[in-house]
Amino acid sequence: MSQVMLKSPREEAIRPLVVSALEAKKNEILTGIMKTKQKLSIFEKTFSLSTGNFMIKGHQEMSQISEMDAIEWFGEHETLKKLQEKLSRLQEIEVCT
């Protein structure tokens, strides 16, 4: 378990500021997840293939998918995984007093 102690020279409590910053970051990541899922959905509709199946089959087996589309689709999939991992880590944080 990692812990961080924060100190401020001001009298005001910093807990609300930290909680607010964490919530803002979570919302930013959720927006990124939503946008990434929309991009993945476009690929899925365009090629009538789920992202999961695309990741399994790969672009070589699917001649209708250009190399550039395959690279972008794979990149969006990786971006989604990274964003979901960041969100998960943020959701596990407990701000203690």
GISUL-V428671 format. One record per residue. N is the residue number from 1. RES is the residue in one small letter. SS is DSSP state (h for helix, s for strand, l for the rest). Layout:
N RES SS
N RES SS
//
This chain:
1 m l
2 s l
3 q l
4 v l
5 m l
6 l l
7 k l
8 s l
9 p l
10 r l
11 e l
12 e l
13 a l
14 i l
15 r h
16 p h
17 l h
18 v h
19 v h
20 s h
21 a h
22 l h
23 e h
24 a h
25 k h
26 k h
27 n h
28 e h
29 i h
30 l h
31 t h
32 g h
33 i h
34 m h
35 k h
36 t h
37 k h
38 q h
39 k h
40 l h
41 s h
42 i h
43 f h
44 e h
45 k h
46 t h
47 f h
48 s l
49 l l
50 s l
51 t h
52 g h
53 n h
54 f h
55 m h
56 i h
57 k h
58 g l
59 h l
60 q l
61 e l
62 m l
63 s l
64 q l
65 i l
66 s l
67 e h
68 m h
69 d h
70 a h
71 i h
72 e h
73 w h
74 f h
75 g h
76 e h
77 h h
78 e h
79 t h
80 l h
81 k h
82 k h
83 l h
84 q h
85 e h
86 k h
87 l h
88 s h
89 r h
90 l h
91 q h
92 e l
93 i l
94 e l
95 v l
96 c l
97 t l
//
